[in-house]
Amino acid sequence: MLFTLDQSSLKNEIAAAEAAIRKAELESELNAFVSQQEDESAVPIGTEPERLKALAAEEAARLNNELNQVNTQIQEQELADKKARLRTAVYHAPATGIFLYDSSSERPQTVTDNQYIGKIVDLNKLEFIASVGEQDIFRIKQGMKVKVKMTAMKELTLNGEVTEVSKFATTTTGQNTAGQIPQFEVVISLQPDEHLIGGLSLSGDIETVRKENAVVVSSMAVMHEGEQTFVMLDKGNGQYERQEIKIGLETTEKTEVLSGLKPGDTVVLQ
């Protein structure tokens, strides 16, 4: 239950309406009983004026009874409407979860129309909002599986899936660059886990393509000069040699070497 409206005034109106309907029912029963007694004790009517007067009285009683029935129906409908309003005075949350008050304000004592006071967090439907650079964004597609790790519990691995890839970039300022670095948001759905709570720092590995038995070096060792790509080989005894290479797949951490190096070569990290 999120909130309850003040119901005292509406409850009083409902009580008054129920009392009025009950009063009308008792009056109808009393009138019917009196009419029955009068019919049983009535003497035969002989003259024409007396018969006309009796018929008029019967018709008036019938019309009055119909009017009372109509009034009762109206009162019952009004009573039903009030009871329906009373049920809406208690508002239940549309989803299960934990209600978090807006961190910018204390728990409000009164609210106004359209005032934002907080949100419902469903711990079974948490999402990981990841930031991805422009060099990787075009390789990420919806439905790709993600291995997610928590900064606070590095030994725990969670399973996720890409559900949305942003079409627009946000920018962040790099520590060693003068300009803005474009970043794209990737939404990753997470499987429920007892350790997951809102606001955790997470990192994820998205496997966009797999290549077996590839020769790779640290991306920090790869240098670019125009259209040429090279690394510095450590020849020993403080001797270094430039070695041009042809690269394949790249990530922020590793780069595939298609030619120019062989397993066992030692490269220098720049």
C-alpha positions as CSV (number, residue, x, y, z in Angstrom):
1,M,0.0,0.0,0.0
2,L,1.5,3.3,-1.1
3,F,-1.0,5.7,0.5
4,T,-4.5,6.1,2.0
5,L,-6.7,9.1,1.5
6,D,-8.8,10.6,4.4
7,Q,-12.0,8.6,4.4
8,S,-13.9,10.0,7.4
9,S,-16.1,12.4,5.5
10,L,-17.0,9.8,2.9
11,K,-17.7,7.2,5.5
12,N,-20.2,9.6,7.2
13,E,-22.0,10.2,3.9
14,I,-22.2,6.4,3.4
15,A,-23.7,5.9,6.9
16,A,-26.2,8.6,6.3
17,A,-27.2,7.2,2.9
18,E,-27.7,3.7,4.4
19,A,-29.8,5.1,7.2
20,A,-32.0,7.0,4.7
21,I,-32.5,3.8,2.6
22,R,-33.4,1.8,5.7
23,K,-35.8,4.5,6.8
24,A,-37.5,4.5,3.4
25,E,-37.8,0.7,3.5
26,L,-39.5,0.8,7.0
27,E,-41.9,3.5,5.9
28,S,-42.9,1.5,2.8
29,E,-43.5,-1.6,5.0
30,L,-45.5,0.5,7.5
31,N,-47.7,2.0,4.7
32,A,-48.3,-1.4,3.2
33,F,-49.4,-2.7,6.6
34,V,-51.7,0.2,7.2
35,S,-53.2,-0.1,3.7
36,Q,-53.9,-3.8,4.3
37,Q,-55.6,-3.1,7.6
38,E,-57.8,-0.4,6.0
39,D,-58.8,-2.8,3.2
40,E,-59.8,-5.5,5.6
41,S,-61.9,-3.2,7.7
42,A,-63.4,-1.1,4.9
43,V,-67.2,-1.2,4.4
44,P,-68.6,-1.6,1.0
45,I,-68.8,1.6,-1.0
46,G,-72.3,2.3,-2.3
47,T,-72.4,5.6,-4.1
48,E,-70.6,6.6,-7.3
49,P,-68.7,9.5,-5.7
50,E,-67.4,7.3,-2.9
51,R,-66.2,4.7,-5.5
52,L,-64.4,7.4,-7.5
53,K,-62.7,8.7,-4.3
54,A,-61.6,5.2,-3.4
55,L,-60.1,4.6,-6.8
56,A,-58.3,8.0,-6.7
57,A,-56.8,7.1,-3.3
58,E,-55.6,3.7,-4.7
59,E,-54.0,5.4,-7.7
60,A,-52.3,8.0,-5.5
61,A,-51.0,5.2,-3.3
62,R,-49.7,3.3,-6.3
63,L,-47.9,6.4,-7.7
64,N,-46.4,7.2,-4.4
65,N,-45.1,3.7,-4.1
66,E,-43.5,3.9,-7.5
67,L,-42.0,7.3,-6.6
68,N,-40.5,5.8,-3.4
69,Q,-39.0,2.9,-5.4
70,V,-37.4,5.4,-7.9
71,N,-36.0,7.4,-5.0
72,T,-34.7,4.2,-3.4
73,Q,-32.9,3.2,-6.6
74,I,-31.3,6.6,-6.9
75,Q,-30.1,6.4,-3.3
76,E,-28.8,2.9,-3.8
77,Q,-26.8,4.0,-6.9
78,E,-25.4,7.0,-5.0
79,L,-24.4,4.7,-2.1
80,A,-22.7,2.3,-4.6
81,D,-20.8,5.2,-6.1
82,K,-19.6,6.3,-2.7
83,K,-18.5,2.8,-1.7
84,A,-16.6,2.6,-5.0
85,R,-14.8,5.9,-4.2
86,L,-14.0,4.6,-0.8
87,R,-12.2,1.6,-2.3
88,T,-10.0,3.9,-4.4
89,A,-9.0,5.8,-1.2
90,V,-6.4,3.0,-0.6
91,Y,-3.8,3.0,-3.4
92,H,-1.6,0.0,-3.9
93,A,1.6,-0.1,-5.8
94,P,1.4,-1.3,-9.4
95,A,4.5,-3.5,-8.9
96,T,6.4,-5.2,-6.1
97,G,9.7,-3.9,-4.9
98,I,11.2,-1.3,-2.5
99,F,10.0,2.3,-2.5
100,L,12.9,4.7,-2.5
101,Y,12.2,8.3,-1.6
102,D,13.8,11.0,-3.7
103,S,17.3,11.6,-2.2
104,S,17.0,15.3,-2.7
105,S,14.2,15.7,-0.2
106,E,13.1,14.2,3.1
107,R,10.0,12.1,3.4
108,P,7.2,14.5,2.6
109,Q,4.3,15.1,5.0
110,T,2.1,16.6,2.4
111,V,2.2,16.4,-1.4
112,T,0.8,18.4,-4.4
113,D,-0.4,17.4,-7.8
114,N,2.3,15.7,-10.0
115,Q,4.9,16.0,-7.3
116,Y,7.7,13.4,-7.7
117,I,8.6,11.9,-4.3
118,G,10.3,8.6,-5.2
119,K,10.3,5.4,-7.2
120,I,9.6,1.7,-6.8
121,V,12.7,-0.5,-7.3
122,D,12.1,-4.1,-8.3
123,L,15.2,-6.1,-7.3
124,N,14.2,-8.9,-9.6
125,K,14.4,-6.5,-12.6
126,L,17.7,-4.6,-12.1
127,E,19.6,-3.3,-15.1
128,F,23.3,-2.5,-15.6
129,I,23.8,0.8,-17.5
130,A,27.2,0.5,-19.1
131,S,29.3,3.1,-20.9
132,V,31.0,2.0,-24.1
133,G,33.5,3.8,-26.3
134,E,32.9,4.5,-30.0
135,Q,35.5,1.9,-31.0
136,D,33.2,-0.9,-29.5
137,I,29.7,0.4,-29.9
138,F,29.1,-0.9,-33.4
139,R,30.0,-4.5,-32.4
140,I,27.4,-4.7,-29.7
141,K,24.0,-6.0,-30.6
142,Q,20.8,-6.8,-28.7
143,G,20.7,-10.3,-27.2
144,M,24.4,-10.6,-26.7
145,K,25.4,-12.4,-23.5
146,V,27.4,-10.5,-20.9
147,K,29.6,-11.6,-18.0
148,V,29.2,-9.0,-15.3
149,K,31.4,-8.5,-12.3
150,M,30.9,-6.4,-9.1
151,T,33.6,-4.0,-8.0
152,A,32.8,-4.9,-4.3
153,M,32.9,-8.7,-4.9
154,K,35.4,-9.5,-7.7
155,E,35.0,-13.2,-7.3
156,L,31.3,-13.1,-8.1
157,T,30.3,-13.4,-11.8
158,L,26.7,-12.5,-12.9
159,N,24.9,-13.3,-16.1
160,G,23.4,-10.5,-18.2
161,E,22.1,-9.8,-21.7
162,V,22.2,-6.7,-23.8
163,T,18.6,-5.3,-24.2
164,E,19.3,-1.8,-25.6
165,V,22.1,0.0,-27.4
166,S,22.0,3.8,-27.4
167,K,21.9,5.6,-30.8
168,F,23.2,8.8,-29.3
169,A,26.5,9.6,-27.5
170,T,27.1,11.2,-24.2
171,T,30.5,12.9,-23.6
172,T,33.0,12.6,-20.8
173,T,36.2,14.5,-20.2
174,G,39.3,12.4,-20.5
175,Q,42.1,12.8,-17.9
176,N,44.8,13.0,-20.5
177,T,42.9,14.6,-23.3
178,A,41.8,18.2,-24.0
179,G,38.6,17.2,-25.8
180,Q,35.5,15.3,-25.0
181,I,35.4,11.5,-25.2
182,P,32.2,10.1,-26.8
183,Q,30.5,7.4,-24.7
184,F,27.4,5.3,-25.5
185,E,25.0,3.7,-23.0
186,V,24.4,0.0,-23.2
187,V,21.5,-1.4,-21.1
188,I,22.1,-4.9,-19.8
189,S,19.4,-6.9,-18.0
190,L,20.6,-8.9,-15.0
191,Q,19.5,-12.2,-13.5
192,P,18.2,-11.9,-9.9
193,D,20.9,-12.3,-7.3
194,E,20.8,-11.8,-3.5
195,H,23.9,-9.5,-3.8
196,L,22.4,-7.1,-6.3
197,I,21.2,-3.8,-5.0
198,G,20.7,-0.5,-6.8
199,G,23.7,1.8,-7.3
200,L,26.5,-0.8,-7.4
201,S,29.6,-0.3,-9.5
202,L,29.7,-3.1,-12.2
203,S,31.8,-4.0,-15.2
204,G,31.0,-6.4,-18.0
205,D,32.6,-8.4,-20.7
206,I,30.6,-8.7,-23.9
207,E,31.8,-11.4,-26.3
208,T,31.0,-10.0,-29.8
209,V,33.2,-12.5,-31.7
210,R,35.3,-15.5,-30.9
211,K,38.6,-16.5,-32.5
212,E,40.5,-19.6,-31.4
213,N,44.3,-19.9,-31.1
214,A,44.9,-16.2,-31.9
215,V,48.3,-14.4,-31.4
216,V,47.6,-11.4,-29.2
217,V,49.6,-8.6,-27.5
218,S,48.6,-5.9,-25.1
219,S,47.0,-3.0,-26.9
220,M,49.4,-0.7,-24.9
221,A,52.3,-2.2,-27.0
222,V,50.7,-1.4,-30.4
223,M,51.7,1.9,-32.0
224,H,50.3,3.5,-35.2
225,E,52.1,5.7,-37.6
226,G,50.0,6.7,-40.6
227,E,48.7,3.5,-42.1
228,Q,51.5,1.5,-40.5
229,T,51.2,-0.5,-37.3
230,F,54.2,-1.6,-35.3
231,V,55.5,-2.8,-31.9
232,M,59.0,-2.6,-30.4
233,L,60.6,-6.0,-29.9
234,D,62.9,-6.6,-26.9
235,K,66.0,-8.2,-28.3
236,G,67.8,-8.5,-25.0
237,N,70.8,-6.7,-23.6
238,G,68.9,-3.4,-23.8
239,Q,68.4,-3.7,-27.6
240,Y,65.0,-2.8,-29.2
241,E,63.9,-3.2,-32.7
242,R,60.8,-1.8,-34.5
243,Q,58.7,-4.6,-35.9
244,E,55.8,-3.8,-38.3
245,I,52.7,-6.0,-37.8
246,K,49.3,-6.6,-39.3
247,I,46.5,-6.5,-36.8
248,G,43.1,-8.1,-36.7
249,L,40.6,-7.9,-33.8
250,E,41.1,-5.1,-31.2
251,T,39.8,-4.5,-27.7
252,T,40.8,-1.9,-25.2
253,E,43.1,-4.5,-23.6
254,K,44.3,-6.9,-26.3
255,T,45.0,-6.7,-30.1
256,E,45.2,-9.7,-32.4
257,V,48.4,-9.9,-34.5
258,L,47.9,-11.5,-37.9
259,S,51.5,-11.3,-39.1
260,G,54.9,-9.9,-38.0
261,L,55.1,-11.7,-34.6
262,K,55.3,-15.3,-33.5
263,P,54.5,-16.8,-30.1
264,G,57.4,-16.2,-27.7
265,D,58.4,-12.7,-29.0
266,T,58.8,-10.1,-26.3
267,V,57.3,-6.7,-27.0
268,V,57.7,-3.5,-25.1
269,L,54.8,-1.8,-23.4
270,Q,54.6,1.9,-24.1
